[in-house]
Amino acid sequence: MTIIMPEFLHQSLPSLIELRRHLHQHPELGFEEFATSDLVAQRLEEWGYEVHRGLAGTGVVGQLKKGTGSRSIGLRADMDALPINEETALPHASSVPGKMHGCGHDGHTAMLLAAAHYLAEHGSFNGTLNVIFQPAEEGLGGAKRMVEEGLFEQFPCDGVFGLHNAPGIPVGSFALREGPFLASSDSYIITIHGKGGHGAFPHTTTDPVVAAAHIVVALQSIVARNVAPLDTAIITVGAIHAGDAPNVIPGTAELRLSVRALKPEVRDLLVQRIRELVTAEAQAYRCTATIETRSSYPVLVNDPASTEFARDVIFDHFGEENLNYPMAPVTGSEDFAFMLEACEGAYVFMGNGGDGKISLHSPYYDFNDEGLAYGAYYWIKLAERFLV
């Protein structure tokens, strides 16, 4: 299928690439997107949007109304970068040590701005368009904060839609599924409290390291023996911290966990069993345990009707050959899940090309500029069809 895009997009592509690379060179971390949100707000104001700032600190929402239609749509892009040193050596590489756009949010922001520009100048729709530029997607829950601070009360939406680039999927292709699509993510810090002492006299201590070691092994039995074999569940112990000398038994040991599931009920089971098992194992070795929740993202669930709508837009404008449906669920997580808990909608992946060997969050990653026009065109057609 030949994809016929508006001439406006072809003409504006060089400036769109320039914008994306500017954003890439000037990355800002979550809740620190001051220059980025200034740029976004300025552009939207120039194109006639009513611009609202302050949700989640650095969030920006642009609203544009045309006609007399009562329907409204929300299109969301994330703006934050990652605390990573870039290693690409590209001419437009990050100019800020220790920060880079290693997940493509520079591309996401640029694509939604391009769509917002087209829809303001040439868009054929009847209703209310809300373009949502969200801060702090990377582990800080910017979407949750926007929702809690009244995003959908101030800007009601009949549907909200999100998009993320995906290395390894061809440029111009899209992938999605209805129902549970991305996993929940819960991070915990478990502290085992014992009694420290000299390593030569272990009988006078209560060793939290031994308890922690048994807990690490026992945690895997939850997935193996408590979760149904056909359900997805992951418990990862990513860090163990205890002591700093070989002949000293420390007073505490710390475990850091990442827990993921694709069903809310499985997520609840994992949380319950982790607390039960950690408490029991610690007691078995005469220790106590405390469990601190550091972050918590729900399962991202695509509404069936919204997913069908997005799928049809992709099918009609990009062709069946560029549609991966239903895509297999993904065990990564995304805080757009909070928006989908508050409003019906759908989340899709857009191809970033390559073989997938350079993944998101890699210091060698870069957003593929060939995909900019495809992402912007998807937003344009989605909004125009939704707001007929």
KEVOPA-196279 format. One record per residue (C-alpha): residue in three letters; x, z, y; residue number from 0. Coordinates in Angstrom, 3 decimals. Each point is the difference from the previous one (the first is absolute). Example, Ala and Ser with C-alpha at 12.3 -4.5 7.8 and 13.67 -1.06 7.14 Angstrom:
BEGIN
- ALA 12.300 7.800 -4.500 0
- SER 1.370 -0.660 3.440 1
//
This chain:
BEGIN
- MET 0.000 0.000 0.000 0
- THR 1.269 -0.872 3.471 1
- ILE -0.319 2.993 2.326 2
- ILE -1.138 -1.193 3.421 3
- MET 0.747 2.631 2.638 4
- PRO -0.988 -0.034 3.677 5
- GLU 2.387 -1.941 2.229 6
- PHE 0.247 3.148 2.106 7
- LEU 1.849 1.738 -2.841 8
- HIS 2.447 -2.874 -0.458 9
- GLN 0.750 -0.106 3.702 10
- SER 0.451 3.742 0.304 11
- LEU 2.103 0.426 -3.162 12
- PRO 3.404 -0.001 1.772 13
- SER -1.108 2.750 2.373 14
- LEU -1.572 1.873 -2.927 15
- ILE 3.313 -0.057 -1.878 16
- GLU 1.778 1.149 3.152 17
- LEU -2.453 2.903 0.319 18
- ARG 0.407 1.021 -3.630 19
- ARG 3.782 -0.020 0.283 20
- HIS -0.128 1.988 3.220 21
- LEU -2.022 2.656 -1.792 22
- HIS 2.474 -0.087 -2.881 23
- GLN 2.913 0.599 2.352 24
- HIS -1.708 2.994 1.609 25
- PRO -1.421 2.121 -2.845 26
- GLU -1.741 3.306 0.647 27
- LEU -0.891 2.672 -2.540 28
- GLY -3.438 1.469 -0.619 29
- PHE -1.712 1.557 3.037 30
- GLU 2.931 -1.253 2.121 31
- GLU -1.252 -3.582 0.502 32
- PHE -0.027 0.318 3.785 33
- ALA 1.553 -3.356 0.947 34
- THR -1.863 -1.784 -2.790 35
- SER -3.383 1.360 1.057 36
- ASP 0.798 -0.819 3.645 37
- LEU 0.695 -3.606 -0.996 38
- VAL -3.164 -0.215 -2.109 39
- ALA -2.185 1.492 2.731 40
- GLN 1.454 -2.287 2.668 41
- ARG -0.620 -3.138 -2.045 42
- LEU -3.556 1.000 -0.875 43
- GLU -0.817 0.781 3.621 44
- GLU 1.346 -3.418 1.061 45
- TRP -2.377 -1.663 -2.470 46
- GLY -3.077 1.862 1.218 47
- TYR -0.326 2.804 -2.525 48
- GLU -1.260 3.422 0.944 49
- VAL 3.007 2.069 -1.021 50
- HIS -0.210 3.591 -1.205 51
- ARG 3.082 2.141 -0.569 52
- GLY 0.745 3.468 -1.275 53
- LEU -1.523 0.144 -3.482 54
- ALA 2.681 1.512 -2.228 55
- GLY 2.234 0.147 3.059 56
- THR 1.384 -3.535 0.065 57
- GLY -2.959 -1.865 -1.512 58
- VAL -1.528 -2.941 1.849 59
- VAL -3.482 -1.472 -0.464 60
- GLY -1.030 -3.207 1.740 61
- GLN -3.692 -0.850 0.174 62
- LEU -1.464 -3.403 0.818 63
- LYS -3.703 -0.832 0.073 64
- LYS -1.519 -3.474 -0.041 65
- GLY -3.647 -0.964 -0.073 66
- THR -2.794 2.407 -0.808 67
- GLY 0.746 0.667 -3.672 68
- SER -0.285 3.576 -1.251 69
- ARG 2.597 -0.236 -2.767 70
- SER 3.542 1.286 0.436 71
- ILE 3.239 -0.355 -1.953 72
- GLY 3.301 1.869 -0.017 73
- LEU 3.333 -1.692 -0.733 74
- ARG 2.933 2.347 -0.485 75
- ALA 3.775 -0.446 0.301 76
- ASP 2.645 2.718 -0.345 77
- MET 2.838 0.252 2.547 78
- ASP 2.596 2.528 -1.224 79
- ALA 3.472 -0.555 -1.426 80
- LEU 2.039 1.875 -2.617 81
- PRO 2.985 2.383 0.265 82
- ILE 2.369 -2.498 -1.661 83
- ASN 3.277 -1.583 1.108 84
- GLU -0.516 -3.771 -0.059 85
- GLU 2.536 -2.018 -2.029 86
- THR -1.298 -3.557 0.515 87
- ALA 2.559 -1.010 2.687 88
- LEU -2.653 -2.354 1.421 89
- PRO 0.169 -1.012 3.674 90
- HIS -3.231 1.906 0.589 91
- ALA 1.002 3.071 -2.031 92
- SER -0.935 3.450 1.230 93
- SER 1.812 1.096 3.143 94
- VAL -0.766 3.666 -0.753 95
- PRO 2.283 1.748 -2.527 96
- GLY -1.919 1.701 -2.780 97
- LYS -3.280 -1.804 0.679 98
- MET -1.288 -3.333 -1.260 99
- HIS -3.175 -1.918 -0.707 100
- GLY 0.582 0.088 -3.736 101
- CYS -3.664 -0.411 -0.947 102
- GLY -1.123 -2.893 2.198 103
- HIS -2.072 1.902 2.530 104
- ASP 1.651 -2.123 2.683 105
- GLY -1.610 -3.018 -1.668 106
- HIS -3.340 1.773 -0.415 107
- THR -0.094 0.885 3.713 108
- ALA 1.008 -3.512 1.058 109
- MET -2.619 -1.662 -2.244 110
- LEU -2.866 2.120 1.263 111
- LEU 1.090 -0.595 3.593 112
- ALA 0.045 -3.745 -0.656 113
- ALA -3.500 0.146 -1.485 114
- ALA -1.216 2.164 2.891 115
- HIS 1.352 -2.566 2.482 116
- TYR -1.699 -2.922 -1.750 117
- LEU -3.308 1.845 -0.392 118
- ALA -0.005 0.879 3.694 119
- GLU 0.770 -3.548 1.149 120
- HIS -1.723 -2.129 -2.639 121
- GLY -1.813 2.294 -2.436 122
- SER -3.491 -0.953 -1.051 123
- PHE -1.761 3.248 -0.822 124
- ASN -3.034 2.035 0.960 125
- GLY 0.575 3.740 -0.014 126
- THR 2.740 2.574 0.515 127
- LEU 3.617 -0.397 -1.061 128
- ASN 2.160 3.136 -0.277 129
- VAL 3.720 -0.590 -0.535 130
- ILE 1.586 3.253 -1.171 131
- PHE 3.742 0.527 0.396 132
- GLN 0.805 3.090 -2.008 133
- PRO 3.070 2.234 0.259 134
- ALA 1.784 1.923 -2.728 135
- GLU -1.040 -1.703 -3.224 136
- GLU 3.270 0.914 -1.714 137
- GLY -0.822 3.367 -1.527 138
- LEU -1.339 1.700 3.133 139
- GLY -3.676 -0.863 -0.377 140
- GLY -0.596 -1.805 3.272 141
- ALA -3.218 -1.517 -1.354 142
- LYS -1.313 3.428 -0.958 143
- ARG 0.711 1.315 3.478 144
- MET -1.720 -2.961 1.668 145
- VAL -3.084 0.569 -2.144 146
- GLU -0.003 3.755 0.656 147
- GLU 0.294 -0.617 3.751 148
- GLY -3.110 -2.168 -0.013 149
- LEU 1.078 -3.597 -0.654 150
- PHE -3.287 -1.092 -1.546 151
- GLU -2.150 2.155 2.274 152
- GLN 1.540 -1.631 3.079 153
- PHE 0.276 -3.446 -1.576 154
- PRO -2.693 -0.347 -2.670 155
- CYS 0.754 -2.704 -2.554 156
- ASP -2.204 -1.620 -2.610 157
- GLY 3.201 -0.784 -1.864 158
- VAL 3.712 0.759 0.398 159
- PHE 2.741 -2.134 -1.503 160
- GLY 3.709 0.491 -0.606 161
- LEU 2.850 -2.282 -1.045 162
- HIS 3.540 0.514 -1.290 163
- ASN 2.760 -2.466 -0.810 164
- ALA 1.248 -0.132 -3.582 165
- PRO 3.448 -1.281 -1.031 166
- GLY -0.131 -2.128 -3.145 167
- ILE -3.385 -1.543 0.821 168
- PRO 0.319 -3.546 1.407 169
- VAL -0.456 -0.478 3.738 170
- GLY -3.559 -1.154 0.698 171
- SER -1.403 1.862 -3.005 172
- PHE -2.141 3.130 -0.030 173
- ALA -0.845 2.617 -2.624 174
- LEU -2.704 2.630 -0.246 175
- ARG -2.430 1.776 -2.316 176
- GLU -3.146 2.056 0.379 177
- GLY -0.133 3.684 -0.787 178
- PRO 3.139 2.131 -0.389 179
- PHE 2.898 -2.152 1.197 180
- LEU 2.841 2.295 1.111 181
- ALA 0.819 3.404 -1.434 182
- SER -0.471 3.390 1.521 183
- SER 3.219 1.742 1.014 184
- ASP 0.517 3.747 0.104 185
- SER 3.358 1.578 0.802 186
- TYR 0.758 3.584 -0.977 187
- ILE 2.844 2.450 0.445 188
- ILE 0.118 2.538 -2.814 189
- THR 2.156 3.078 0.538 190
- ILE 0.907 2.125 -3.004 191
- HIS 0.786 3.581 0.989 192
- GLY 2.261 2.049 -2.246 193
- LYS 2.796 2.532 0.426 194
- GLY 3.499 -1.244 0.665 195
- GLY 3.289 1.456 -1.165 196
- HIS 3.401 -0.656 -1.512 197
- GLY 0.143 -2.729 -2.616 198
- ALA 2.094 2.261 -2.222 199
- PHE -2.904 2.452 -0.324 200
- PRO -3.112 -2.172 -0.474 201
- HIS -1.912 2.826 -1.651 202
- THR -0.131 1.802 3.338 203
- THR -1.681 -2.967 1.693 204
- THR -3.236 -1.926 -0.210 205
- ASP 1.249 -3.577 -0.068 206
- PRO -2.231 -2.431 1.966 207
- VAL 2.147 -2.967 -1.034 208
- VAL -0.954 0.394 -3.662 209
- ALA -3.656 0.289 0.971 210
- ALA 0.281 -3.072 2.237 211
- ALA 1.608 -2.016 -2.806 212
- HIS -2.827 0.814 -2.388 213
- ILE -2.571 -0.815 2.670 214
- VAL 1.541 -3.462 0.543 215
- VAL -0.342 -0.807 -3.685 216
- ALA -3.424 1.615 -0.371 217
- LEU -1.458 -1.929 2.933 218
- GLN 0.316 -3.232 -1.950 219
- SER -2.292 1.385 -2.697 220
- ILE -2.848 -0.114 2.526 221
- VAL 0.083 -3.802 0.086 222
- ALA 0.680 -0.232 -3.731 223
- ARG -2.571 2.496 -1.212 224
- ASN -2.633 0.642 2.694 225
- VAL -0.639 -3.440 1.494 226
- ALA -1.900 -2.648 -1.954 227
- PRO 2.448 -2.642 -1.288 228
- LEU -1.722 -2.848 1.887 229
- ASP 0.103 1.820 3.352 230
- THR 2.959 -0.238 2.384 231
- ALA 1.792 3.222 0.917 232
- ILE 3.525 0.634 1.283 233
- ILE 1.850 3.274 0.516 234
- THR 3.483 -0.516 1.421 235
- VAL 2.447 2.823 0.668 236
- GLY 2.139 -1.633 2.650 237
- ALA 2.169 2.943 1.021 238
- ILE 1.311 3.286 -1.414 239
- HIS 1.784 2.491 2.226 240
- ALA 1.480 3.268 -1.245 241
- GLY 3.163 1.886 0.857 242
- ASP 3.412 -1.305 1.031 243
- ALA 2.534 1.793 -2.216 244
- PRO 0.587 -0.322 -3.757 245
- ASN 0.341 3.747 -0.582 246
- VAL -2.976 1.174 2.040 247
- ILE -3.596 0.035 -1.198 248
- PRO -2.114 -0.689 3.110 249
- GLY -3.099 1.900 0.991 250
- THR -2.138 -3.116 0.360 251
- ALA -0.253 -3.567 -1.268 252
- GLU -1.953 -2.797 1.656 253
- LEU -1.682 -3.055 -1.501 254
- ARG -1.426 -2.895 2.027 255
- LEU -2.764 -2.016 -1.625 256
- SER -1.790 -3.275 0.624 257
- VAL -3.337 -0.275 -1.825 258
- ARG -2.085 -3.181 -0.234 259
- ALA -3.260 -1.133 -1.572 260
- LEU -2.475 -2.877 0.246 261
- LYS -3.166 2.035 -0.493 262
- PRO -1.088 2.944 2.141 263
- GLU -0.992 1.975 -3.094 264
- VAL 3.439 -0.560 -1.577 265
- ARG 1.618 1.092 3.243 266
- ASP -2.049 3.217 -0.075 267
- LEU 1.016 0.599 -3.619 268
- LEU 3.692 -0.441 0.794 269
- VAL -0.162 2.453 2.889 270
- GLN -1.808 2.583 -2.139 271
- ARG 2.353 -0.300 -2.959 272
- ILE 3.157 0.041 2.132 273
- ARG -1.055 3.299 1.562 274
- GLU -0.957 1.506 -3.362 275
- LEU 3.130 -1.144 -1.784 276
- VAL 2.460 0.935 2.760 277
- THR -1.487 3.494 0.273 278
- ALA 0.054 0.552 -3.757 279
- GLU 3.524 -1.358 -0.547 280
- ALA 1.406 2.095 2.829 281
- GLN -1.630 3.129 -1.434 282
- ALA 1.401 -0.805 -3.451 283
- TYR 3.504 0.392 1.470 284
- ARG -0.918 3.090 2.072 285
- CYS -0.097 -1.985 3.238 286
- THR -2.712 -0.812 2.506 287
- ALA -0.785 -3.332 1.626 288
- THR -1.444 -1.222 3.266 289
- ILE -1.337 -3.532 0.496 290
- GLU -0.050 -1.602 3.450 291
- THR -1.812 -3.271 0.668 292
- ARG 2.051 -2.185 2.351 293
- SER -2.134 -3.150 0.171 294
- SER -3.151 -1.248 -1.619 295
- TYR -1.437 -3.537 -0.046 296
- PRO -3.181 -0.898 -1.900 297
- VAL -0.508 -2.962 -2.313 298
- LEU -0.539 -3.173 2.025 299
- VAL -3.374 -1.333 -1.131 300
- ASN -1.200 -3.444 1.101 301
- ASP -3.742 -0.236 0.551 302
- PRO -1.394 -2.697 -2.354 303
- ALA -2.026 -1.886 2.629 304
- SER 2.845 0.031 2.529 305
- THR 2.462 -1.109 -2.660 306
- GLU -2.249 -2.896 -0.973 307
- PHE -0.276 -0.948 3.667 308
- ALA 3.787 -0.005 0.490 309
- ARG 0.484 -1.878 -3.268 310
- ASP -2.424 -2.717 1.092 311
- VAL 1.797 -0.417 3.335 312
- ILE 3.308 -0.449 -1.818 313
- PHE -1.524 -2.371 -2.565 314
- ASP -1.635 -2.175 2.641 315
- HIS 2.916 -0.221 2.439 316
- PHE 3.095 0.331 -2.193 317
- GLY -1.222 -1.364 -3.334 318
- GLU -0.442 1.416 -3.476 319
- GLU 3.664 -0.665 -0.756 320
- ASN 0.971 2.485 2.734 321
- LEU -2.333 2.759 -1.182 322
- ASN 1.085 2.638 -2.520 323
- TYR -3.246 1.709 -0.989 324
- PRO -0.333 2.492 -1.496 325
- MET 3.558 1.156 0.555 326
- ALA 1.216 2.836 -2.209 327
- PRO -0.154 3.437 1.647 328
- VAL 3.141 1.185 1.777 329
- THR 1.486 3.492 -0.362 330
- GLY 1.325 -0.041 3.540 331
- SER -2.103 1.756 2.644 332
- GLU -1.360 -0.823 3.442 333
- ASP -1.651 2.198 2.599 334
- PHE -2.553 -2.728 0.773 335
- ALA -1.781 1.822 -2.839 336
- PHE -1.154 2.558 2.578 337
- MET -1.702 -2.725 2.030 338
- LEU -1.700 -1.337 -3.124 339
- GLU -1.307 3.497 -0.770 340
- ALA -1.655 0.011 3.440 341
- CYS -1.175 -3.624 0.176 342
- GLU -0.686 -2.802 -2.465 343
- GLY 2.697 -2.637 -0.135 344
- ALA 2.786 -1.647 -1.946 345
- TYR 3.782 -0.168 -0.133 346
- VAL 1.945 -3.103 -1.042 347
- PHE 3.592 -0.975 -0.694 348
- MET 1.504 -3.090 1.644 349
- GLY 2.974 -1.824 -1.488 350
- ASN 3.399 0.560 1.602 351
- GLY 1.758 -2.438 -2.345 352
- GLY 3.256 0.515 -1.864 353
- ASP 0.469 1.148 -3.570 354
- GLY -0.883 3.615 0.688 355
- LYS 3.529 1.280 -0.643 356
- ILE 0.266 1.181 3.603 357
- SER -2.873 2.420 0.222 358
- LEU -1.774 1.771 2.793 359
- HIS 2.021 2.957 1.345 360
- SER 3.257 -1.737 -0.883 361
- PRO 2.740 -0.062 2.689 362
- TYR 0.265 -3.747 -0.747 363
- TYR -3.695 -0.769 0.509 364
- ASP -1.350 -2.225 2.781 365
- PHE -3.500 -1.252 0.690 366
- ASN -0.319 -3.731 -0.713 367
- ASP -0.907 -1.790 3.236 368
- GLU -1.540 -2.852 -2.020 369
- GLY -2.889 2.339 -0.767 370
- LEU -0.918 0.829 3.593 371
- ALA -2.414 -2.872 0.516 372
- TYR -1.673 0.573 -3.391 373
- GLY -0.651 3.660 0.734 374
- ALA -1.324 -0.727 3.478 375
- TYR -2.238 -2.771 -1.360 376
- TYR -1.417 2.359 -2.636 377
- TRP -0.920 2.520 2.696 378
- ILE -1.597 -2.712 2.143 379
- LYS -2.202 -1.428 -2.754 380
- LEU -0.899 3.459 -1.305 381
- ALA -1.176 1.171 3.444 382
- GLU -1.858 -3.215 0.831 383
- ARG -1.884 -0.026 -3.283 384
- PHE -0.798 3.703 0.162 385
- LEU -1.350 -0.264 3.537 386
- VAL -2.232 -3.059 -0.333 387
//
